[in-house]
Amino acid sequence: MNNTICAIATGQGGAIGIIRISGNNAIPATQKIFRSASGQELSLQKGYTIIYGTIIDTTNSVIDEVLVSVFKAPHSYTGEDCVEISCHASSYILQKISELLINNGCAAARPGEFTQRAFLNGKLDLSQAEAVADVIAAQSASAHKIAINQIRGGISKELQKLREQLLHIKSLLELELDFSDHEDLEFADKEELMALAKHINAEIDRLLGTFKLGNAIKNGIPVAIIGDTNAGKSTLLNRLVGEERAIVSDIRGTTRDVIEDTVVIDGVLFRFIDTAGIRETTDVIEQMGIDRTFSKLRQAEIVLWVVDLEHADVEIANIYKQIASATSDSKLIILLNKTDIHDKDESEIKEHVLSLIHSDTKNSFSHDISIFAISAKRGDGIDKLKATLSEFTKRLNTEDVVLSNVRHFDAFKRANEALLRVIDGLQNALSGEFISQDLHECTEALGEIIGEVSSQEVLNNIFSKFCVGK
């Protein structure tokens, strides 16, 4: 924090490159290698100004014509004096300017060091700092929305409300402990504390419940494509991604390993997973592929079960019992494929398929299921399938604040476990000392999310995953 750092903040391949400098020596170090067209000193410029000029080396040779942006503490990204040099994106120019800055007292920045300084200087809390990396990595509009909401303090605001309520309970209990000699004094209404603890527990449960979707949106919603051999799974994958990703053949059992590709549909990233056909086999390699099919089934948010229209009765009878438990928590979409070959009444076949599934379960049917006919080969029904996928995610994603970070999920989970002990302690009239300790553990866990409680090891691990220059 005492030195001045610099780094190239843009990737290769563009027309313009940017070099960032932050620290007490940012403006003087830049001034030593910069000559403004107006002849004015950088130190005399106001913050949020841009000056045109040239970068020169030790022999006064011009390296490039540049724009220099000046930001003065504390009104900058890092909270320190900052300079950004916009130059041409030649790798030689960028490296030469970096070398000149280092020769004038700057140090090469570590990955994430600019954002780490922003956190340490109070410009961002830790959850907001982590969201910066998520914004950079976002591959879809929905992932971007989650990250932007977090940068703007979505989780921080929720945490602030929860921690204020927890501290209220804790202060009343500790006040009672201070006057423990006076048994007739009671500052905390236990029923009120119980109601408040249960309310906070419900809020944390709600946030924890958003993690599965939030993590899926961030990394791509996993969609497993399953079915019998030769049902048209690989053809469907190729149709969805718009290229020949999987080998298509009339020979059964062609797909023996998992093939994945991603597609953005209405701003949401979907990760389609073509799997080995489900059937009885003595082929060891094919069986390994089928085992992987069931592994992907259990991980999928959505399952596309491709059924050959001509053999629907046999395929449903053979496969549904095998996949029922593995797909119980997933959205199941049955695609009656090969309408380009088989001419059958769609509504009639749908009713027949549902009746077969109901008769197989022998009990109440609980799957979230859709059924419609398609031709993966010709493309019929694919737009309807994409609309169904999009509608499913819109229906799920109704929360303003969505957890997508594993570290946050773990901290909320530990906070909730401590809170459940608080509720149990209140119900069993435990000493306020024990309840207060559990409340302390709960608030500490929540504090870890925004960085009020953190170790240097945790911080180094988080910011080391950032790119250099951010």
C-alpha positions in Angstrom: 0.0 0.0 0.0 3.0 2.3 0.4 4.4 1.9 -3.1 3.0 3.1 -6.4 1.9 0.4 -8.8 1.4 0.3 -12.6 0.1 -2.3 -15.1 -1.2 -2.7 -18.6 -5.0 -2.9 -18.2 -6.0 -3.9 -21.7 -5.6 -7.1 -23.6 -3.8 -7.6 -26.9 -5.5 -7.1 -30.3 -7.3 -3.8 -29.9 -6.5 -0.3 -31.3 -6.1 1.4 -27.9 -4.1 0.3 -24.9 -4.4 1.6 -21.3 -1.8 1.7 -18.6 -3.0 2.3 -15.0 -0.9 3.8 -12.2 -2.0 4.2 -8.6 -0.3 5.5 -5.4 1.2 8.6 -3.9 3.8 8.8 -6.7 1.4 8.2 -9.6 1.3 11.8 -10.8 5.0 12.6 -10.3 6.1 9.4 -11.9 3.9 10.0 -15.0 5.0 13.6 -15.2 8.7 12.5 -15.6 7.8 10.7 -18.9 5.0 12.9 -20.2 5.0 16.2 -22.0 1.6 17.9 -22.3 0.8 19.8 -25.6 -0.1 22.8 -23.5 3.0 22.7 -21.4 1.0 22.3 -18.1 2.2 20.2 -15.2 0.0 17.1 -14.3 0.2 18.0 -10.6 -1.6 21.3 -11.4 -4.5 19.6 -13.1 -7.8 19.0 -11.3 -9.1 15.5 -10.9 -11.3 14.0 -13.6 -9.3 15.8 -16.4 -7.8 14.4 -19.6 -4.6 15.9 -21.0 -3.2 15.4 -24.5 0.6 15.0 -25.0 3.5 12.7 -25.7 5.4 10.0 -23.8 9.2 10.5 -24.1 12.1 8.2 -23.2 15.4 9.2 -21.5 16.8 10.5 -24.7 13.7 12.8 -25.3 12.6 10.6 -28.2 8.8 10.4 -28.6 7.4 6.9 -27.8 3.7 7.8 -28.6 1.0 10.4 -28.6 -1.3 9.8 -25.6 -4.2 11.0 -23.5 -3.5 11.0 -19.8 -6.5 10.9 -17.4 -5.9 12.2 -13.8 -7.8 11.1 -10.8 -7.0 12.5 -7.3 -7.5 10.8 -4.0 -9.9 9.9 -2.6 -12.0 10.3 -5.7 -10.6 7.4 -7.8 -11.2 3.7 -8.2 -8.5 2.8 -5.7 -9.0 5.8 -3.4 -5.5 6.9 -4.2 -4.0 9.3 -6.8 -4.5 7.5 -10.1 -3.4 8.0 -13.7 -4.5 6.2 -16.8 -2.4 6.5 -20.0 -4.3 5.8 -23.2 -1.9 5.0 -26.0 -1.8 3.0 -29.2 -2.1 -0.8 -28.5 1.3 -1.8 -29.9 2.9 -4.3 -27.5 6.2 -2.4 -27.9 4.6 0.9 -26.9 2.8 -0.6 -23.9 5.9 -2.4 -22.6 8.1 0.6 -23.2 5.8 2.9 -21.2 5.6 0.4 -18.4 9.4 0.1 -18.3 9.7 3.9 -18.1 7.3 4.0 -15.2 9.1 1.3 -13.3 12.4 3.0 -13.9 10.8 6.1 -12.3 9.8 4.3 -9.1 6.7 2.4 -9.9 6.3 -1.3 -9.1 4.6 -3.9 -11.4 1.1 -4.5 -10.0 0.1 -8.0 -8.9 -3.2 -9.6 -10.2 -6.1 -7.8 -8.7 -4.0 -5.3 -6.8 -5.9 -2.2 -8.0 -9.2 -3.7 -6.7 -7.6 -4.9 -3.5 -6.5 -1.3 -2.8 -10.0 -0.1 -3.5 -11.3 -2.6 -0.9 -8.6 -1.7 1.7 -9.3 2.0 1.2 -13.0 1.5 1.7 -14.2 2.2 -1.9 -15.7 -1.3 -2.1 -16.6 -4.0 0.4 -15.3 -7.5 -0.3 -18.5 -8.8 -2.0 -18.5 -5.8 -4.4 -14.8 -6.3 -5.1 -15.4 -9.9 -6.0 -18.3 -8.8 -8.3 -15.8 -6.8 -10.3 -14.2 -10.0 -11.5 -17.7 -11.5 -12.2 -18.6 -8.5 -14.4 -15.4 -9.0 -16.4 -16.1 -12.8 -16.7 -19.8 -12.5 -17.5 -20.7 -14.3 -20.7 -24.4 -13.4 -20.7 -26.8 -10.6 -19.9 -28.2 -12.5 -16.9 -24.7 -13.2 -15.4 -23.9 -9.5 -16.0 -27.1 -8.5 -14.2 -26.3 -10.5 -11.1 -22.7 -9.1 -11.0 -23.8 -5.5 -11.5 -26.4 -5.8 -8.8 -23.7 -7.1 -6.4 -21.3 -4.2 -7.4 -24.1 -1.8 -6.6 -24.4 -3.3 -3.1 -27.3 -5.7 -3.5 -25.9 -8.3 -1.1 -24.3 -5.6 1.1 -27.6 -4.0 1.7 -29.3 -7.3 2.6 -26.4 -8.1 5.0 -26.5 -4.7 6.6 -30.2 -5.2 7.5 -29.6 -8.7 8.9 -26.5 -7.7 10.9 -28.3 -4.7 12.5 -31.1 -7.0 13.6 -28.6 -9.5 15.0 -26.7 -6.9 16.8 -29.9 -5.7 18.4 -30.5 -9.1 19.8 -26.9 -9.5 20.9 -26.8 -6.1 22.7 -29.9 -6.9 24.7 -28.6 -10.3 25.8 -25.2 -8.9 26.8 -26.9 -6.1 28.7 -28.7 -8.8 30.7 -25.3 -10.5 31.3 -23.9 -7.2 32.7 -26.6 -7.1 35.3 -26.7 -10.8 36.0 -26.5 -10.2 39.7 -30.0 -8.7 39.5 -32.2 -11.6 38.7 -35.3 -9.5 38.5 -33.9 -7.4 35.6 -34.8 -8.6 32.1 -33.9 -6.4 29.1 -34.7 -8.8 26.3 -38.2 -9.9 25.5 -37.5 -13.6 24.7 -40.6 -13.9 22.5 -39.6 -10.9 20.5 -36.1 -12.2 20.1 -37.4 -15.6 19.0 -39.6 -13.9 16.4 -36.7 -11.8 15.1 -34.3 -14.8 15.0 -36.9 -16.8 13.0 -37.4 -13.8 10.6 -33.6 -13.6 10.0 -33.4 -17.3 9.6 -36.1 -17.2 6.9 -34.2 -14.4 5.1 -31.0 -16.3 5.1 -32.8 -19.5 3.9 -34.3 -17.4 1.0 -30.9 -16.2 0.0 -29.4 -19.7 0.3 -32.2 -20.9 -1.9 -31.1 -18.6 -4.8 -27.6 -20.1 -5.0 -28.3 -23.1 -7.2 -29.8 -20.9 -9.9 -27.3 -18.0 -9.4 -24.3 -20.3 -9.7 -25.9 -22.0 -12.8 -26.5 -18.6 -14.5 -23.0 -17.5 -13.7 -21.4 -20.7 -15.1 -24.1 -21.6 -17.7 -27.3 -23.5 -16.9 -26.5 -27.2 -17.4 -28.9 -28.9 -19.8 -28.4 -32.7 -20.2 -29.5 -34.2 -23.5 -30.4 -37.8 -22.9 -32.3 -40.7 -24.6 -31.9 -44.1 -26.2 -29.2 -44.7 -28.8 -30.0 -43.2 -32.2 -32.9 -41.1 -30.9 -31.3 -37.9 -32.4 -29.4 -36.4 -29.4 -26.3 -35.4 -31.3 -28.4 -34.0 -34.1 -30.2 -31.9 -31.5 -27.0 -30.6 -30.0 -25.7 -29.6 -33.4 -29.0 -27.9 -34.2 -28.9 -25.9 -30.9 -25.3 -24.7 -31.2 -25.4 -24.1 -34.9 -22.5 -26.2 -35.9 -21.4 -29.9 -36.2 -20.1 -30.5 -32.7 -21.1 -34.1 -32.4 -20.8 -37.0 -34.8 -24.1 -38.1 -36.3 -24.5 -41.6 -37.5 -27.1 -44.3 -38.0 -24.8 -46.7 -36.1 -26.1 -47.1 -32.5 -23.8 -46.1 -29.6 -21.8 -43.5 -31.6 -21.6 -41.1 -28.7 -19.5 -42.6 -26.0 -18.4 -39.6 -24.1 -19.9 -36.3 -22.9 -19.8 -33.4 -25.4 -20.5 -29.9 -24.2 -21.1 -26.5 -25.8 -22.7 -23.2 -24.8 -25.4 -21.0 -26.3 -26.9 -17.7 -25.1 -30.7 -17.7 -25.4 -32.5 -14.5 -24.4 -29.5 -13.3 -22.4 -29.0 -16.5 -20.5 -26.0 -18.9 -21.0 -27.0 -22.5 -21.4 -24.5 -25.3 -21.3 -25.8 -28.2 -23.5 -24.4 -31.6 -22.7 -24.8 -34.4 -25.2 -24.5 -37.8 -23.5 -24.2 -41.5 -24.4 -27.4 -43.3 -25.3 -29.0 -45.2 -22.4 -29.3 -48.9 -23.1 -28.1 -52.3 -21.9 -24.6 -52.9 -23.2 -21.6 -55.3 -22.8 -19.2 -52.8 -24.3 -17.0 -51.5 -21.4 -16.2 -48.2 -23.0 -19.9 -47.5 -23.9 -20.9 -48.4 -20.3 -18.4 -45.8 -19.0 -20.1 -43.3 -21.2 -23.6 -44.3 -19.9 -22.3 -43.9 -16.3 -21.2 -40.4 -17.2 -24.7 -39.8 -18.6 -26.2 -40.4 -15.2 -23.6 -38.3 -13.5 -24.5 -35.3 -15.7 -28.2 -36.1 -15.2 -27.9 -35.5 -11.5 -26.1 -32.1 -12.1 -28.5 -30.8 -14.7 -31.1 -28.0 -14.1 -32.9 -29.0 -17.2 -33.1 -32.5 -18.9 -34.0 -32.8 -22.6 -35.2 -36.4 -23.1 -35.1 -37.1 -26.9 -37.5 -39.9 -27.8 -37.8 -41.4 -31.3 -41.5 -41.0 -32.2 -41.6 -44.4 -33.9 -40.3 -46.2 -30.8 -41.9 -44.0 -28.0 -43.6 -46.8 -26.1 -40.4 -49.0 -25.9 -38.0 -46.1 -25.1 -40.2 -44.7 -22.3 -40.8 -48.1 -20.8 -37.0 -48.8 -20.9 -35.7 -45.5 -19.7 -38.1 -43.6 -17.5 -37.6 -45.9 -14.5 -33.9 -45.5 -14.8 -33.9 -41.7 -14.9 -36.8 -40.9 -12.6 -34.9 -40.4 -9.4 -31.9 -38.7 -11.1 -34.2 -36.1 -12.7 -36.6 -35.5 -9.8 -35.3 -32.0 -9.1 -34.9 -31.0 -12.7 -37.1 -29.5 -15.4 -37.9 -32.5 -17.7 -38.7 -31.7 -21.3 -39.6 -34.7 -23.5 -38.9 -34.1 -27.2 -40.7 -36.4 -29.5 -38.2 -36.4 -32.3 -38.2 -37.3 -36.1 -41.5 -35.7 -37.1 -39.8 -35.4 -40.5 -40.0 -39.2 -40.8 -43.1 -40.2 -38.7 -46.5 -38.6 -39.3 -48.4 -38.9 -36.0 -50.9 -36.7 -34.2 -48.9 -34.6 -31.6 -51.6 -34.1 -29.0 -52.6 -37.8 -29.1 -49.0 -39.0 -28.7 -48.4 -36.5 -25.8 -51.4 -38.0 -23.9 -50.1 -41.5 -24.6 -46.6 -40.6 -23.3 -47.9 -39.1 -20.1 -50.1 -42.1 -19.5 -47.1 -44.4 -19.9 -45.1 -42.3 -17.4 -47.9 -42.3 -14.9 -48.3 -46.0 -15.2 -44.6 -46.5 -14.7 -44.4 -44.4 -11.5 -47.3 -46.2 -9.8 -47.7 -43.2 -7.5 -48.2 -39.4 -7.6 -46.4 -37.7 -10.4 -44.3 -34.8 -9.3 -42.0 -33.9 -12.3 -42.0 -30.4 -13.8 -42.5 -31.7 -17.4 -43.2 -30.4 -20.9 -43.7 -32.5 -24.0 -43.7 -31.5 -27.6 -42.7 -32.8 -31.0 -39.6 -31.7 -33.0 -37.5 -32.6 -35.9 -33.9 -32.1 -34.8 -32.7 -32.8 -38.4 -35.1 -30.3 -40.1 -35.3 -27.7 -37.2 -39.0 -28.0 -36.6 -40.0 -27.1 -33.1 -36.5 -25.8 -32.1 -37.7 -22.2 -31.6 -40.5 -23.5 -29.4 -37.8 -25.4 -27.4 -35.7 -22.3 -27.0 -38.7 -20.3 -25.8 -39.5 -23.0 -23.2 -35.9 -22.9 -21.9 -36.0 -19.1 -21.7 -39.4 -19.1 -19.9 -38.2 -21.6 -17.4 -35.3 -19.4 -16.3 -37.4 -16.3 -16.2 -39.9 -18.1 -13.9 -37.1 -19.1 -11.6 -35.1 -15.8 -11.6 -37.6 -13.6 -9.7 -35.2 -12.6 -6.8 -33.6 -9.2 -6.8 -30.6 -10.5 -4.9 -29.2 -13.8 -6.1 -26.2 -15.7 -4.6 -23.7 -16.9 -7.2 -20.4 -17.0 -5.2 -19.4 -20.2 -3.4 -17.6 -18.3 -0.7 -20.7 -16.3 0.1 -22.9 -19.4 0.1 -20.6 -21.1 2.6 -20.6 -18.1 4.9 -24.4 -17.8 4.8 -24.7 -21.5 5.5 -22.4 -21.2 8.6 -24.3 -18.1 9.7 -27.6 -20.0 9.4 -26.3 -23.0 11.4 -25.3 -20.6 14.2 -28.6 -18.9 14.1 -30.5 -22.2 14.4 -28.5 -22.8 17.6 -29.7 -19.4 18.8 -33.3 -20.4 18.1 -32.8 -23.7 19.9 -31.2 -21.9 22.8 -34.1 -19.5 23.2 -36.6 -22.3 23.0 -34.7 -24.3 25.7 -34.1 -21.2 27.9 -30.3 -21.5 27.8 -28.1 -19.0 29.5 -27.8 -15.7 27.5 -24.0 -16.3 27.5 -24.3 -19.3 25.2 -26.9 -17.6 23.0 -24.7 -14.6 22.7 -21.7 -16.7 21.6 -23.8 -18.3 18.8 -25.0 -14.8 17.8 -21.3 -13.7 17.6 -20.5 -16.6 15.3 -23.4 -15.7 13.1 -22.4 -12.1 12.8 -18.8 -13.1 12.2 -19.8 -15.4 9.3 -21.9 -12.6 7.7 -19.0 -10.2 8.2 -16.7 -12.4 6.2 -18.9 -11.9 3.1 -18.3 -8.1 3.0 -14.7 -8.3 4.4 -15.3 -6.9 7.9 -13.8 -10.2 9.1 -11.1 -11.6 6.9 -7.6 -12.9 6.9 -4.7 -11.9 4.6 -4.7 -15.4 3.2 -8.4 -15.2 2.2 -7.8 -11.7 0.6 -4.7 -12.9 -1.3 -6.6 -16.0 -2.6 -9.6 -13.8 -3.8 -7.6 -11.1 -5.5 -5.0 -13.5 -7.1 -7.8 -14.7 -9.4 -8.2 -11.3 -10.9 -6.5 -10.2 -14.1 -3.4 -7.9 -13.9 -4.5 -4.3 -14.2 -7.8 -4.7 -12.4 
